[in-house]
Each structure stands twice: as C-alpha cells, then as structure tokens.
C-alpha cells in the first residue's frame, strides 16, 4: 500500500507540474482544449464510427499538443496580455502542428491507423462479450445482460489502458526526441508499467468529466454536453501538460 501511495503522489505531482505549465499560456492551451472538446462532442453524435475517427485523430492531436507544450515550457514568464488574443486565435491550428514536418507526419499518421485498428478490435470484442448491450441504456437491462455489459466495459477499459500505455510516451519520444517507432513504444510500455499508478491518476483526471457527463445524461442530455464542454476545456490541456511533465521526469533531456 505504501508503494501505491507513493506512486499516486507522483501522479499528483505531475498534475501540479502540468497546472503550472498550463498557467504559463492558458489562452493558447485552453483554446486547444476548447477546440478538442468541440471535436469530441461532434464525433459523439456519429454512432460507432465517431469513436473510430477519434482514435485516428488522438495521436495527431496529442503529438501536436506535446510539441506546443514543449515550446510553452521554454517560456520564462507568462504570456503578455497584448499577445493573449493572438494565442487564442492560433490555438486550433496548433492541434495539427505535427503536419509541419513530413517525417513526423507519416510516423504519427501510422500511429493513428494503429490506434484506429485497435479501437475497432476492442469495440468489436466488447460488442461480442455483451451481445451489443454495452452501449445500451443500463437502466433498461436485465440482471444477466447488465453483467455482460459491465464485463464488456471492464475488458474494454483494460484494453484501452494497454493502448494508452503504448502511446503516452511514444508520441513525445518520436516528436521531441526523434526516436524510432518501435524503440519509443518499447520505452513507453516499460515506463508506463513502472509508473502505472501515476499514469492512472492522469487518466482518471481526464476521463472524470466524461464519466460524470454520462451519468448526468440519464437525467439531462444537455447537462451531459455542458459537463463535457466545461470539464474538457480544462482537463484536456491539463492532461497533456501533465503527460509532458511525466515524460520530462522519466526521460530527461540528453
């Protein structure tokens, strides 16, 4: 238990570091968060295909955001007030910054296809386990079907965690350090396994508003999207800045 608490504290420290980074240029980073959550909400209206398309985009958005946060980390002071609106205006473009480098573009696009393929397979597995009930309204399910749906969500959650472990440090290792894909994935998996509790703290933070919104949707659908919008606006950039802090902690500059 003591070791788990120590690892959890590491995750909390990463969040604290991420928050300090976010405060250096909140206009740019929150603007990126707003664009990202708007994109997520739009894709959520597309049954099944929406999650698949999002899986393709996540490595692109994450890699681009890591490049932006790396620049923000090098700022010696907070953004001057006269540059705030300009930073906000360019925030959507920053989400596709990785396309400025052809070599990085092909690599990250390949990881996007990898994430899309695994997401498709995970969704199919969850559908087969639950016989399609995992996406149904739980309040309408019988006991046996409900257990199947919960089992499907548990399996999907574990598989998605494995997918996250292969990507969370791979993307900055590729975009910021220039490592090869397979070497970066190997480093990412090993680092994630050693610090799984700290990583779960970050993941728990980013999915919290989405889980809360899903619960609220049973009472108010607009309330669901309001929680996603407000929560995602903050937690998405905080997640990226915290992941950047964890990357810099575990993989110091050479």
Sine and cosine of phi, psi and omega as CSV:
sin_phi,cos_phi,sin_psi,cos_psi,sin_omega,cos_omega
0.00,0.00,-0.62,0.79,-0.01,-1.00
-0.88,0.47,-0.66,0.75,0.00,-1.00
-0.91,0.43,-0.63,0.77,0.03,-1.00
-0.89,0.46,-0.67,0.75,0.03,-1.00
-0.90,0.44,-0.65,0.76,0.01,-1.00
-0.91,0.42,-0.65,0.76,0.03,-1.00
-0.92,0.39,-0.61,0.79,0.04,-1.00
-0.89,0.45,-0.62,0.78,0.03,-1.00
-0.89,0.45,-0.58,0.81,0.06,-1.00
-0.88,0.47,-0.69,0.72,0.05,-1.00
-0.87,0.49,-0.65,0.76,0.03,-1.00
-0.91,0.41,-0.62,0.79,0.05,-1.00
-0.90,0.44,-0.63,0.77,0.06,-1.00
-0.88,0.47,-0.64,0.77,0.04,-1.00
-0.90,0.43,-0.66,0.75,0.03,-1.00
-0.89,0.45,-0.67,0.74,0.06,-1.00
-0.89,0.45,-0.67,0.74,0.02,-1.00
-0.89,0.46,-0.62,0.79,0.02,-1.00
-0.91,0.41,-0.65,0.76,0.03,-1.00
-0.91,0.42,-0.62,0.78,0.06,-1.00
-0.91,0.42,-0.67,0.74,0.01,-1.00
-0.86,0.50,-0.60,0.80,-0.03,-1.00
-0.95,0.31,-0.29,0.96,0.02,-1.00
-0.93,0.36,-0.57,0.82,0.02,-1.00
-0.53,-0.85,0.92,0.39,-0.06,-1.00
-0.91,0.42,-0.49,0.87,-0.03,-1.00
-0.90,0.44,-0.72,0.70,0.01,-1.00
-0.94,0.35,-0.75,0.66,-0.11,-0.99
-0.95,0.31,-0.64,0.77,0.06,-1.00
-0.94,0.35,-0.54,0.84,0.10,-1.00
-0.89,0.46,-0.64,0.77,0.07,-1.00
-0.91,0.41,-0.63,0.78,0.04,-1.00
-0.90,0.44,-0.65,0.76,0.02,-1.00
-0.90,0.44,-0.69,0.72,0.02,-1.00
-0.89,0.45,-0.66,0.75,-0.03,-1.00
-0.91,0.41,-0.71,0.70,-0.04,-1.00
-0.94,0.35,-0.54,0.84,0.09,-1.00
-0.89,0.46,-0.65,0.76,0.02,-1.00
-0.91,0.42,-0.67,0.75,0.02,-1.00
-0.88,0.47,-0.69,0.72,0.00,-1.00
-0.89,0.45,-0.69,0.73,0.02,-1.00
-0.88,0.48,-0.71,0.70,-0.02,-1.00
-0.93,0.38,-0.44,0.90,0.00,-1.00
-0.92,0.39,-0.31,0.95,0.03,-1.00
-0.99,0.15,-0.11,0.99,-0.01,-1.00
-0.98,-0.21,0.96,-0.29,-0.05,-1.00
-0.86,0.51,0.69,-0.72,0.06,-1.00
0.88,0.48,-0.85,0.52,-0.07,-1.00
-0.90,0.43,-0.47,0.88,-0.02,-1.00
-0.87,0.49,-0.70,0.71,0.00,-1.00
-0.93,0.37,-0.53,0.85,0.01,-1.00
-0.93,0.36,-0.71,0.71,0.03,-1.00
-0.90,0.44,-0.62,0.78,0.02,-1.00
-0.89,0.45,-0.63,0.78,0.03,-1.00
-0.88,0.48,-0.60,0.80,0.04,-1.00
-0.91,0.41,-0.60,0.80,-0.09,-1.00
-0.99,0.14,-0.49,0.87,-0.12,-0.99
-0.82,0.57,-0.76,0.65,0.03,-1.00
-0.87,0.50,-0.59,0.81,0.02,-1.00
-0.91,0.41,-0.75,0.66,-0.02,-1.00
-0.91,0.42,-0.67,0.74,-0.04,-1.00
-0.92,0.39,-0.70,0.72,0.01,-1.00
-0.89,0.45,-0.69,0.73,0.01,-1.00
-0.90,0.44,-0.68,0.73,0.00,-1.00
-0.90,0.43,-0.61,0.79,0.04,-1.00
-0.89,0.47,-0.64,0.77,0.03,-1.00
-0.90,0.43,-0.65,0.76,0.01,-1.00
-0.92,0.38,-0.71,0.70,0.00,-1.00
-0.89,0.45,-0.56,0.83,0.04,-1.00
-0.87,0.50,-0.65,0.76,0.05,-1.00
-0.93,0.38,-0.67,0.74,0.00,-1.00
-0.88,0.48,-0.61,0.79,-0.03,-1.00
-0.90,0.44,-0.36,0.93,-0.02,-1.00
-1.00,0.01,-0.09,1.00,0.08,-1.00
-0.94,0.34,0.71,-0.70,-0.02,-1.00
-1.00,0.10,-0.30,0.95,0.00,-1.00
-0.51,-0.86,0.17,-0.99,0.01,-1.00
-0.90,0.43,0.38,-0.92,-0.04,-1.00
-0.90,0.43,0.77,-0.64,0.05,-1.00
-0.86,0.52,0.51,-0.86,-0.08,-1.00
-0.88,0.48,-0.53,0.85,-0.04,-1.00
-0.97,0.26,-0.13,0.99,0.01,-1.00
-0.95,-0.30,0.02,1.00,-0.12,-0.99
-0.93,0.38,-0.71,0.70,-0.02,-1.00
-0.92,0.40,-0.60,0.80,0.04,-1.00
-0.90,0.43,-0.63,0.78,0.03,-1.00
-0.91,0.41,-0.66,0.75,0.03,-1.00
-0.90,0.44,-0.65,0.76,-0.04,-1.00
-0.91,0.42,-0.55,0.83,-0.05,-1.00
-1.00,-0.02,-0.03,1.00,-0.07,-1.00
-0.87,0.50,-0.66,0.76,0.03,-1.00
-0.87,0.48,-0.62,0.79,-0.01,-1.00
-0.91,0.42,-0.54,0.84,-0.03,-1.00
-0.90,0.43,-0.41,0.91,0.00,-1.00
-0.93,0.36,-0.22,0.98,0.00,-1.00
-0.84,-0.54,0.47,0.88,-0.05,-1.00
-0.89,0.46,-0.48,0.88,-0.05,-1.00
-0.87,0.49,-0.39,0.92,0.00,-1.00
-0.95,0.30,-0.08,1.00,0.04,-1.00
-0.97,0.25,-0.19,0.98,0.00,-1.00
-0.82,-0.57,0.91,-0.41,-0.08,-1.00
-0.86,0.51,-0.66,0.75,-0.02,-1.00
-0.90,0.43,-0.71,0.70,0.04,-1.00
-0.91,0.41,-0.60,0.80,-0.03,-1.00
-0.84,0.54,-0.76,0.65,-0.05,-1.00
-0.90,0.43,-0.64,0.77,-0.01,-1.00
-0.91,0.40,-0.74,0.68,-0.03,-1.00
-0.93,0.36,-0.60,0.80,0.08,-1.00
-0.88,0.47,-0.62,0.78,0.07,-1.00
-0.88,0.47,-0.66,0.75,0.06,-1.00
-0.92,0.39,-0.53,0.85,0.08,-1.00
-0.90,0.44,-0.68,0.73,0.05,-1.00
-0.90,0.43,-0.63,0.77,0.06,-1.00
-0.87,0.50,-0.74,0.68,0.00,-1.00
-0.91,0.42,-0.65,0.76,0.03,-1.00
-0.88,0.48,-0.71,0.70,-0.03,-1.00
-0.89,0.45,-0.72,0.69,0.00,-1.00
-0.92,0.39,-0.62,0.79,0.04,-1.00
-0.88,0.47,-0.68,0.73,0.04,-1.00
-0.87,0.50,-0.71,0.70,-0.01,-1.00
-0.91,0.41,-0.64,0.77,0.02,-1.00
-0.90,0.43,-0.69,0.72,0.01,-1.00
-0.90,0.44,-0.63,0.78,0.04,-1.00
-0.90,0.43,-0.69,0.73,0.02,-1.00
-0.87,0.50,-0.71,0.70,0.00,-1.00
-0.90,0.44,-0.61,0.79,0.02,-1.00
-0.90,0.43,-0.67,0.74,-0.01,-1.00
-0.93,0.37,-0.66,0.75,-0.01,-1.00
-0.89,0.46,-0.68,0.74,-0.10,-0.99
-0.99,-0.10,-0.06,1.00,-0.09,-1.00
0.84,0.54,0.60,0.80,0.05,-1.00
1.00,0.05,-0.07,1.00,-0.11,-0.99
-0.99,0.16,-0.17,0.99,-0.08,-1.00
-0.94,0.35,-0.32,0.95,0.04,-1.00
-0.97,-0.24,0.12,0.99,-0.01,-1.00
-1.00,0.06,0.21,-0.98,0.09,-1.00
-0.94,0.34,0.90,-0.44,-0.08,-1.00
-0.88,0.47,-0.46,0.89,-0.04,-1.00
-0.94,0.35,-0.25,0.97,-0.02,-1.00
-0.99,-0.17,-0.02,1.00,-0.11,-0.99
-1.00,-0.04,0.55,-0.83,0.15,-0.99
-0.96,0.26,0.15,-0.99,-0.08,-1.00
-0.86,0.50,-0.75,0.66,-0.03,-1.00
-0.89,0.46,-0.70,0.72,0.01,-1.00
-0.92,0.39,-0.58,0.81,0.01,-1.00
-0.89,0.45,-0.67,0.75,0.03,-1.00
-0.90,0.44,-0.61,0.79,0.05,-1.00
-0.90,0.43,-0.66,0.75,0.01,-1.00
-0.91,0.42,-0.68,0.73,0.01,-1.00
-0.91,0.41,-0.62,0.78,0.05,-1.00
-0.89,0.45,-0.64,0.76,0.01,-1.00
-0.90,0.44,-0.67,0.74,0.02,-1.00
-0.90,0.43,-0.62,0.79,0.02,-1.00
-0.90,0.43,-0.73,0.68,0.02,-1.00
-0.89,0.46,-0.71,0.70,0.00,-1.00
-0.88,0.47,-0.66,0.76,0.00,-1.00
-0.88,0.47,-0.69,0.73,0.01,-1.00
-0.91,0.41,-0.65,0.76,0.01,-1.00
-0.93,0.37,-0.62,0.78,0.05,-1.00
-0.92,0.39,-0.56,0.83,0.08,-1.00
-0.89,0.46,-0.68,0.74,0.06,-1.00
-0.87,0.49,-0.65,0.76,0.05,-1.00
-0.89,0.46,-0.69,0.73,0.02,-1.00
-0.88,0.47,-0.62,0.78,-0.01,-1.00
-0.90,0.44,-0.51,0.86,0.00,-1.00
-0.98,0.19,-0.23,0.97,-0.10,-0.99
-0.91,-0.40,-0.49,0.87,-0.23,-0.97
-0.86,0.51,-0.63,0.78,0.05,-1.00
-0.98,-0.22,-0.30,0.95,0.04,-1.00
-0.87,0.49,-0.70,0.71,-0.07,-1.00
-0.89,0.46,-0.76,0.65,0.05,-1.00
-0.93,0.37,-0.53,0.85,0.03,-1.00
-0.90,0.44,-0.58,0.81,0.02,-1.00
-0.97,0.23,-0.75,0.66,-0.13,-0.99
-0.98,0.18,-0.51,0.86,-0.09,-1.00
-0.97,-0.26,-0.41,0.91,-0.02,-1.00
-0.90,-0.43,-0.27,0.96,0.05,-1.00
0.97,0.24,0.42,0.91,0.00,-1.00
-0.97,0.24,0.37,-0.93,0.05,-1.00
-0.94,0.34,0.37,-0.93,-0.10,-1.00
-0.87,0.50,-0.79,0.61,-0.11,-0.99
-0.93,0.36,-0.58,0.81,0.06,-1.00
-0.92,0.40,-0.65,0.76,0.00,-1.00
-0.91,0.41,-0.67,0.74,0.02,-1.00
-0.89,0.45,-0.67,0.74,0.03,-1.00
-0.87,0.49,-0.72,0.70,0.04,-1.00
-0.89,0.45,-0.65,0.76,-0.04,-1.00
-0.90,0.44,-0.71,0.71,-0.01,-1.00
-0.90,0.44,-0.71,0.71,-0.03,-1.00
-0.90,0.43,-0.69,0.72,0.01,-1.00
-0.92,0.40,-0.63,0.78,0.00,-1.00
-0.91,0.41,-0.64,0.77,0.02,-1.00
-0.90,0.43,-0.65,0.76,-0.01,-1.00
-0.93,0.36,-0.46,0.89,-0.08,-1.00
-0.80,-0.60,0.67,0.74,-0.11,-0.99
-0.89,0.45,-0.59,0.81,-0.02,-1.00
-0.93,0.37,-0.69,0.72,0.05,-1.00
-0.88,0.48,-0.63,0.78,0.03,-1.00
-0.91,0.42,-0.63,0.78,0.03,-1.00
-0.90,0.43,-0.53,0.85,0.07,-1.00
-0.88,0.48,-0.69,0.72,0.01,-1.00
-0.92,0.39,-0.71,0.70,-0.01,-1.00
-0.90,0.43,-0.66,0.75,0.04,-1.00
-0.87,0.49,-0.61,0.79,0.02,-1.00
-0.90,0.43,-0.68,0.73,-0.09,-1.00
-0.97,0.24,-0.49,0.87,-0.02,-1.00
-1.00,0.00,-0.21,0.98,-0.07,-1.00
-0.81,0.59,-0.78,0.62,-0.02,-1.00
-0.91,0.42,-0.48,0.88,0.02,-1.00
-0.96,0.29,-0.62,0.79,0.08,-1.00
-0.92,0.39,-0.69,0.72,0.02,-1.00
-0.88,0.48,-0.69,0.73,0.02,-1.00
-0.88,0.47,-0.61,0.79,0.01,-1.00
-0.91,0.41,-0.60,0.80,0.07,-1.00
-0.92,0.38,-0.70,0.72,-0.01,-1.00
-0.90,0.44,-0.46,0.89,-0.04,-1.00
-0.88,0.48,-0.38,0.93,0.06,-1.00
-0.92,0.38,-0.35,0.94,-0.02,-1.00
-0.94,-0.35,-0.54,0.84,-0.05,-1.00
-0.41,-0.91,0.92,-0.39,0.03,-1.00
-0.92,0.40,-0.70,0.72,0.08,-1.00
-0.87,0.50,-0.56,0.83,0.04,-1.00
-0.89,0.46,-0.60,0.80,0.05,-1.00
-0.85,0.53,-0.77,0.64,-0.07,-1.00
-0.95,0.30,-0.47,0.88,0.07,-1.00
-0.92,0.40,-0.67,0.74,0.03,-1.00
-0.92,0.39,-0.67,0.74,0.05,-1.00
-0.86,0.51,-0.69,0.72,-0.06,-1.00
-0.92,0.40,-0.78,0.62,-0.05,-1.00
-0.93,0.36,-0.71,0.70,-0.02,-1.00
-0.93,0.38,-0.71,0.71,-0.01,-1.00
-0.90,0.44,-0.54,0.84,0.02,-1.00
-0.81,0.58,-0.60,0.80,-0.05,-1.00
-0.99,-0.12,-0.73,0.68,-0.16,-0.99
-0.95,0.30,-0.48,0.87,0.01,-1.00
-0.90,0.43,-0.79,0.61,0.07,-1.00
-0.91,0.41,-0.54,0.84,0.04,-1.00
-0.90,0.43,-0.63,0.78,0.05,-1.00
-0.88,0.48,-0.70,0.72,-0.02,-1.00
-0.92,0.40,-0.72,0.69,-0.01,-1.00
-0.91,0.42,-0.57,0.82,0.03,-1.00
-0.94,0.33,-0.63,0.78,0.08,-1.00
-0.89,0.45,-0.61,0.79,0.06,-1.00
-0.89,0.46,-0.68,0.73,0.04,-1.00
-0.89,0.46,-0.65,0.76,0.02,-1.00
-0.91,0.41,-0.62,0.78,0.04,-1.00
-0.88,0.48,-0.74,0.68,-0.01,-1.00
-0.91,0.41,-0.49,0.87,0.03,-1.00
-0.95,0.31,-0.70,0.71,-0.09,-1.00
-1.00,0.08,-0.40,0.92,-0.02,-1.00
-0.76,-0.66,0.96,0.27,-0.02,-1.00
-0.86,0.51,0.45,-0.89,0.01,-1.00
-0.86,0.51,0.63,-0.78,0.00,-1.00
-0.96,0.28,0.00,0.00,0.00,0.00
